Amino acid sequence: MGQYLKENGTPVAAFYLSNVEQYLGRDNRWEPFCANAAALPLDGSSTFIRSIRDGNYYANGTGLTSVLGNMAAETKACGK
């Protein structure tokens, strides 16, 4: 997908993470995921969309909240 977007000059607008970060963090897989995300064609408006519980990325509980994050800024140090 990333190659297709690059070939067509199309940056990623949004990437829905849901709550996958809680699993990536627990299994020490955030860095490989982040490097892959950093390789996507991003611009200043590329946005991660997260669902977090009770204001915490890793909490168990009820009540999901959507949180937005800038993909380019958050993946800047990944994959280097």
TORZARO-935025 format. One record per atom (N, C-alpha, C): y, z, x; residue in one letter. Coordinates in Angstrom, 2 decimals, always signed. Layout:
+---------+---------+---------+------+
!       Y !       Z !       X ! type !
+---------+---------+---------+------+
!       Y !       Z !       X !    a !
...
+---------+---------+---------+------+
END
This chain:
+---------+---------+---------+------+
!       Y !       Z !       X ! type !
+---------+---------+---------+------+
!   -1.18 !   +0.00 !   +0.82 !    m !
!   +0.00 !   +0.00 !   +0.00 !    m !
!   +1.24 !   +0.00 !   +0.87 !    m !
!   +1.26 !   +0.85 !   +1.89 !    g !
!   +2.42 !   +0.93 !   +2.77 !    g !
!   +2.73 !   -0.38 !   +3.45 !    g !
!   +1.69 !   -1.07 !   +3.89 !    q !
!   +1.89 !   -2.37 !   +4.55 !    q !
!   +2.50 !   -3.37 !   +3.58 !    q !
!   +2.01 !   -3.41 !   +2.36 !    y !
!   +2.53 !   -4.32 !   +1.35 !    y !
!   +4.01 !   -4.04 !   +1.10 !    y !
!   +4.36 !   -2.76 !   +0.96 !    l !
!   +5.75 !   -2.40 !   +0.73 !    l !
!   +6.63 !   -2.81 !   +1.91 !    l !
!   +6.14 !   -2.57 !   +3.14 !    k !
!   +6.91 !   -2.96 !   +4.32 !    k !
!   +7.11 !   -4.47 !   +4.38 !    k !
!   +6.04 !   -5.22 !   +4.12 !    e !
!   +6.13 !   -6.68 !   +4.17 !    e !
!   +7.12 !   -7.23 !   +3.16 !    e !
!   +7.30 !   -6.52 !   +2.06 !    n !
!   +8.20 !   -6.98 !   +1.00 !    n !
!   +9.55 !   -6.26 !   +1.02 !    n !
!   +9.80 !   -5.48 !   +2.07 !    g !
!  +11.09 !   -4.80 !   +2.21 !    g !
!  +11.41 !   -3.82 !   +1.10 !    g !
!  +10.37 !   -3.14 !   +0.61 !    t !
!  +10.54 !   -2.22 !   -0.51 !    t !
!  +10.26 !   -0.79 !   -0.08 !    t !
!  +11.26 !   +0.07 !   -0.06 !    p !
!  +10.99 !   +1.47 !   +0.29 !    p !
!  +10.32 !   +2.22 !   -0.85 !    p !
!   +9.61 !   +3.27 !   -0.51 !    v !
!   +9.00 !   +4.14 !   -1.51 !    v !
!  +10.12 !   +4.86 !   -2.26 !    v !
!  +10.11 !   +4.77 !   -3.57 !    a !
!  +11.12 !   +5.46 !   -4.37 !    a !
!  +10.71 !   +6.90 !   -4.63 !    a !
!   +9.43 !   +7.10 !   -5.01 !    a !
!   +8.95 !   +8.44 !   -5.34 !    a !
!   +7.47 !   +8.55 !   -5.02 !    a !
!   +7.06 !   +9.74 !   -4.61 !    f !
!   +5.66 !  +10.03 !   -4.30 !    f !
!   +5.34 !  +11.34 !   -4.99 !    f !
!   +4.43 !  +11.30 !   -5.98 !    y !
!   +4.08 !  +12.50 !   -6.74 !    y !
!   +2.99 !  +13.27 !   -6.01 !    y !
!   +3.34 !  +14.44 !   -5.52 !    l !
!   +2.39 !  +15.30 !   -4.81 !    l !
!   +1.62 !  +16.23 !   -5.73 !    l !
!   +2.13 !  +16.45 !   -6.93 !    s !
!   +1.57 !  +17.45 !   -7.82 !    s !
!   +1.55 !  +18.77 !   -7.06 !    s !
!   +0.39 !  +19.41 !   -6.96 !    n !
!   +0.27 !  +20.66 !   -6.22 !    n !
!   -0.69 !  +20.51 !   -5.03 !    n !
!   -0.87 !  +19.28 !   -4.55 !    v !
!   -1.82 !  +19.02 !   -3.48 !    v !
!   -1.48 !  +19.77 !   -2.19 !    v !
!   -0.20 !  +20.10 !   -1.98 !    e !
!   +0.18 !  +20.79 !   -0.74 !    e !
!   -0.52 !  +22.13 !   -0.57 !    e !
!   -0.83 !  +22.81 !   -1.67 !    q !
!   -1.52 !  +24.09 !   -1.52 !    q !
!   -2.89 !  +23.89 !   -0.88 !    q !
!   -3.53 !  +22.77 !   -1.16 !    y !
!   -4.84 !  +22.48 !   -0.57 !    y !
!   -4.70 !  +21.94 !   +0.84 !    y !
!   -3.72 !  +21.10 !   +1.07 !    l !
!   -3.49 !  +20.56 !   +2.41 !    l !
!   -3.14 !  +21.69 !   +3.38 !    l !
!   -2.33 !  +22.64 !   +2.93 !    g !
!   -1.95 !  +23.76 !   +3.77 !    g !
!   -3.12 !  +24.68 !   +4.08 !    g !
!   -3.94 !  +24.94 !   +3.09 !    r !
!   -5.10 !  +25.83 !   +3.29 !    r !
!   -6.11 !  +25.22 !   +4.25 !    r !
!   -6.26 !  +23.92 !   +4.23 !    d !
!   -7.27 !  +23.24 !   +5.04 !    d !
!   -6.69 !  +22.64 !   +6.32 !    d !
!   -5.47 !  +23.01 !   +6.68 !    n !
!   -4.81 !  +22.49 !   +7.88 !    n !
!   -4.78 !  +20.97 !   +7.91 !    n !
!   -4.51 !  +20.37 !   +6.78 !    r !
!   -4.47 !  +18.91 !   +6.69 !    r !
!   -3.07 !  +18.37 !   +6.38 !    r !
!   -2.08 !  +19.27 !   +6.40 !    w !
!   -0.73 !  +18.81 !   +6.10 !    w !
!   -0.24 !  +17.81 !   +7.15 !    w !
!   -0.45 !  +18.09 !   +8.43 !    e !
!   +0.07 !  +17.21 !   +9.48 !    e !
!   -0.46 !  +15.78 !   +9.38 !    e !
!   -1.79 !  +15.56 !   +9.21 !    p !
!   -2.24 !  +14.17 !   +9.04 !    p !
!   -1.65 !  +13.51 !   +7.79 !    p !
!   -1.56 !  +14.26 !   +6.70 !    f !
!   -0.96 !  +13.72 !   +5.48 !    f !
!   +0.49 !  +13.36 !   +5.74 !    f !
!   +1.22 !  +14.25 !   +6.37 !    c !
!   +2.63 !  +14.04 !   +6.64 !    c !
!   +2.84 !  +12.81 !   +7.54 !    c !
!   +1.98 !  +12.63 !   +8.55 !    a !
!   +2.08 !  +11.45 !   +9.42 !    a !
!   +1.88 !  +10.17 !   +8.62 !    a !
!   +0.94 !  +10.19 !   +7.69 !    n !
!   +0.72 !   +9.01 !   +6.83 !    n !
!   +1.94 !   +8.75 !   +5.95 !    n !
!   +2.50 !   +9.80 !   +5.37 !    a !
!   +3.69 !   +9.64 !   +4.53 !    a !
!   +4.87 !   +9.13 !   +5.35 !    a !
!   +5.00 !   +9.60 !   +6.59 !    a !
!   +6.10 !   +9.18 !   +7.46 !    a !
!   +5.99 !   +7.70 !   +7.82 !    a !
!   +4.78 !   +7.15 !   +7.79 !    a !
!   +4.57 !   +5.74 !   +8.12 !    a !
!   +4.94 !   +4.80 !   +6.97 !    a !
!   +5.16 !   +5.36 !   +5.79 !    l !
!   +5.57 !   +4.54 !   +4.64 !    l !
!   +7.02 !   +4.09 !   +4.84 !    l !
!   +7.40 !   +2.98 !   +4.21 !    p !
!   +8.80 !   +2.57 !   +4.29 !    p !
!   +9.67 !   +3.49 !   +3.42 !    p !
!  +10.46 !   +4.32 !   +4.08 !    l !
!  +11.27 !   +5.31 !   +3.38 !    l !
!  +12.75 !   +5.00 !   +3.59 !    l !
!  +13.56 !   +5.46 !   +2.66 !    d !
!  +15.00 !   +5.44 !   +2.85 !    d !
!  +15.54 !   +6.79 !   +2.39 !    d !
!  +16.83 !   +6.94 !   +2.40 !    g !
!  +17.45 !   +8.22 !   +2.06 !    g !
!  +17.21 !   +8.71 !   +0.65 !    g !
!  +16.76 !   +7.82 !   -0.22 !    s !
!  +16.52 !   +8.24 !   -1.60 !    s !
!  +15.03 !   +8.43 !   -1.92 !    s !
!  +14.14 !   +8.18 !   -0.96 !    s !
!  +12.70 !   +8.37 !   -1.18 !    s !
!  +12.45 !   +9.85 !   -1.47 !    s !
!  +11.72 !  +10.13 !   -2.55 !    t !
!  +11.62 !  +11.50 !   -3.05 !    t !
!  +10.18 !  +11.95 !   -3.26 !    t !
!   +9.86 !  +13.14 !   -2.74 !    f !
!   +8.61 !  +13.82 !   -3.09 !    f !
!   +8.85 !  +14.52 !   -4.42 !    f !
!   +7.86 !  +14.46 !   -5.31 !    i !
!   +7.90 !  +15.22 !   -6.56 !    i !
!   +6.74 !  +16.21 !   -6.51 !    i !
!   +7.07 !  +17.49 !   -6.60 !    r !
!   +6.06 !  +18.54 !   -6.49 !    r !
!   +5.98 !  +19.32 !   -7.79 !    r !
!   +4.81 !  +19.90 !   -8.02 !    s !
!   +4.63 !  +20.88 !   -9.09 !    s !
!   +4.27 !  +22.19 !   -8.41 !    s !
!   +5.07 !  +23.20 !   -8.62 !    i !
!   +4.80 !  +24.50 !   -8.00 !    i !
!   +4.64 !  +25.55 !   -9.09 !    i !
!   +3.92 !  +26.60 !   -8.75 !    r !
!   +3.67 !  +27.69 !   -9.69 !    r !
!   +4.55 !  +28.88 !   -9.35 !    r !
!   +5.26 !  +29.36 !  -10.31 !    d !
!   +6.05 !  +30.59 !  -10.17 !    d !
!   +6.94 !  +30.57 !   -8.93 !    d !
!   +7.51 !  +29.41 !   -8.59 !    g !
!   +8.44 !  +29.32 !   -7.47 !    g !
!   +7.80 !  +29.36 !   -6.10 !    g !
!   +6.48 !  +29.20 !   -6.02 !    n !
!   +5.77 !  +29.29 !   -4.75 !    n !
!   +4.79 !  +28.13 !   -4.63 !    n !
!   +4.82 !  +27.41 !   -3.53 !    y !
!   +3.94 !  +26.26 !   -3.35 !    y !
!   +2.46 !  +26.64 !   -3.32 !    y !
!   +2.16 !  +27.87 !   -2.90 !    y !
!   +0.76 !  +28.25 !   -2.70 !    y !
!   +0.27 !  +29.33 !   -3.66 !    y !
!   +1.05 !  +29.64 !   -4.67 !    a !
!   +0.69 !  +30.74 !   -5.58 !    a !
!   -0.30 !  +30.29 !   -6.64 !    a !
!   -1.13 !  +31.23 !   -7.04 !    n !
!   -1.94 !  +31.04 !   -8.24 !    n !
!   -1.13 !  +31.60 !   -9.40 !    n !
!   -1.36 !  +31.11 !  -10.57 !    g !
!   -0.65 !  +31.65 !  -11.71 !    g !
!   -0.34 !  +30.58 !  -12.72 !    g !
!   +0.57 !  +30.89 !  -13.59 !    t !
!   +0.91 !  +29.98 !  -14.66 !    t !
!   +2.34 !  +29.50 !  -14.49 !    t !
!   +2.71 !  +28.52 !  -15.25 !    g !
!   +4.08 !  +28.04 !  -15.24 !    g !
!   +4.40 !  +27.11 !  -14.10 !    g !
!   +4.20 !  +25.82 !  -14.30 !    l !
!   +4.52 !  +24.83 !  -13.28 !    l !
!   +5.98 !  +24.40 !  -13.40 !    l !
!   +6.61 !  +24.21 !  -12.26 !    t !
!   +7.97 !  +23.73 !  -12.18 !    t !
!   +7.99 !  +22.52 !  -11.27 !    t !
!   +8.76 !  +21.50 !  -11.62 !    s !
!   +8.90 !  +20.32 !  -10.76 !    s !
!  +10.03 !  +20.57 !   -9.76 !    s !
!   +9.77 !  +20.20 !   -8.50 !    v !
!  +10.74 !  +20.35 !   -7.42 !    v !
!  +10.79 !  +19.02 !   -6.67 !    v !
!  +12.00 !  +18.59 !   -6.31 !    l !
!  +12.17 !  +17.34 !   -5.60 !    l !
!  +12.48 !  +17.61 !   -4.14 !    l !
!  +12.02 !  +16.71 !   -3.25 !    g !
!  +12.30 !  +16.83 !   -1.83 !    g !
!  +12.53 !  +15.47 !   -1.22 !    g !
!  +13.39 !  +15.39 !   -0.22 !    n !
!  +13.70 !  +14.14 !   +0.45 !    n !
!  +12.58 !  +13.79 !   +1.43 !    n !
!  +11.87 !  +12.71 !   +1.17 !    m !
!  +10.71 !  +12.33 !   +1.98 !    m !
!  +11.08 !  +12.04 !   +3.43 !    m !
!  +12.16 !  +11.30 !   +3.65 !    a !
!  +12.54 !  +10.94 !   +5.02 !    a !
!  +12.85 !  +12.18 !   +5.85 !    a !
!  +13.58 !  +13.10 !   +5.27 !    a !
!  +13.93 !  +14.33 !   +5.99 !    a !
!  +12.70 !  +15.20 !   +6.24 !    a !
!  +11.83 !  +15.32 !   +5.25 !    e !
!  +10.68 !  +16.21 !   +5.36 !    e !
!   +9.58 !  +15.67 !   +6.26 !    e !
!   +9.54 !  +14.37 !   +6.48 !    t !
!   +8.50 !  +13.78 !   +7.32 !    t !
!   +9.04 !  +13.30 !   +8.67 !    t !
!  +10.31 !  +13.58 !   +8.93 !    k !
!  +10.95 !  +13.09 !  +10.16 !    k !
!  +10.20 !  +13.47 !  +11.43 !    k !
!   +9.70 !  +14.68 !  +11.51 !    a !
!   +9.01 !  +15.15 !  +12.72 !    a !
!   +7.52 !  +14.84 !  +12.72 !    a !
!   +7.00 !  +14.30 !  +11.64 !    c !
!   +5.56 !  +14.04 !  +11.53 !    c !
!   +5.20 !  +12.70 !  +12.19 !    c !
!   +4.01 !  +12.66 !  +12.72 !    g !
!   +3.49 !  +11.40 !  +13.25 !    g !
!   +4.07 !  +11.00 !  +14.58 !    g !
!   +4.68 !  +11.95 !  +15.28 !    k !
!   +5.27 !  +11.63 !  +16.59 !    k !
!   +4.41 !  +12.17 !  +17.70 !    k !
+---------+---------+---------+------+
END
